[in-house]
Amino acid sequence: MQSRRHNNWTIYEIPCPQHPILAANISELKSTFESEPYAKDSARLEKIDTSVACIPSSCC
């Protein structure tokens, strides 16, 4: 895990390249949040502007 400051935000990110076990865990988490009961929350969060909190990187 890496972190950096951007104005009032602390931005945490998982560094690249990822270890294969970490990549598998992240993939599993993503598929979990696509299923119920998380799908409704995920859809709602997609509509929220988080551009201030996310500085795109090659892993985003």
N, C-alpha and C positions, 0 to 999 in steps of 0.2 A: 504494500500500500504506500502510495506517495501522496503528499499533500503540498499545497501552495496557497498563498493568500492572494485574494483579488478583491480589493476594496474591503468591504465588511465580511466577505465570505471566506471560508476555508474550504478549498476544493480538494476532495479526495479522489484519487483515481488508481486503478489497477494498472501497473506498468506493463508495457509490451517489451519483449515477447512474453506470452503467458506460458507457464508450465502446463503441460497437457492435463494434469489432474485439475488444476484451477480452471482451465478452459471448459472441461467437462462439467464441473460444478456450476459455473456461470450459465452454461447452456441449460442445465437442469432447472436452475432457478428461473430463467427466462420462460421456459415451457410451463413451469408451475404458475407463474403470474399470468399466463394466457388462459388458464383454466378457471372455472368457477371455484370459489366465490371472488377471486381476485380480478376476473375479467372486467367487471363493472368499474372497479377502482382504477385499473390500468387505463381503461377508456377515458375516464374522467381526468386522470393525470395527464393524458396525451394532449388535452385541451388547454392545460395551464402553461403559460409562457415561463419556461425555466432557463431562457437564454442567458440571463444574468448569472445563474448559478452553474452554468456548464460552458467551459471553454473547450471546444472540440479538439480532440487529439486523434492520432491514428487508430486508437482503440475504440473511439466512440462510434 
